[in-house]
Amino acid sequence: AGAPNALDRERNLMNEDPKWQDTNYVLSSYKTEPCKRPPRL
């Protein structure tokens, strides 16, 4: 939900850092908030 530059930078870090290949590490370390806003029906 940030600037595209930030997303590209984090994608590069994921590709370079082998620990980001671990899904569990990513889910536990990279905090995403998909349910921050309830969908409007």
C-alpha positions in Angstrom: 0.0 0.0 0.0 3.1 2.2 -0.4 4.9 3.8 -3.3 5.7 1.6 -6.3 9.4 2.3 -5.6 9.1 0.8 -2.2 7.5 -2.3 -3.6 10.2 -2.7 -6.2 12.9 -2.2 -3.5 11.3 -4.9 -1.3 11.0 -7.3 -4.3 14.7 -6.9 -5.0 15.5 -7.7 -1.4 13.3 -10.8 -1.6 15.2 -12.0 -4.6 18.6 -11.2 -3.2 18.0 -12.5 0.3 17.6 -16.3 0.5 15.7 -16.2 3.8 12.8 -14.5 1.9 12.4 -17.7 -0.1 10.9 -19.2 3.1 7.2 -18.6 3.1 6.8 -18.9 6.8 9.6 -16.4 7.4 8.0 -14.0 5.0 4.6 -14.3 6.6 6.0 -13.9 10.1 8.3 -11.0 9.3 6.5 -9.2 6.4 3.4 -7.8 8.0 0.5 -7.4 5.5 -2.9 -6.1 6.5 -5.4 -7.3 3.8 -8.4 -7.1 6.2 -7.6 -3.5 7.4 -10.7 -2.2 5.7 -13.9 -4.3 5.4 -15.1 -4.7 1.8 -18.1 -2.6 0.9 -20.9 -4.6 -0.7 
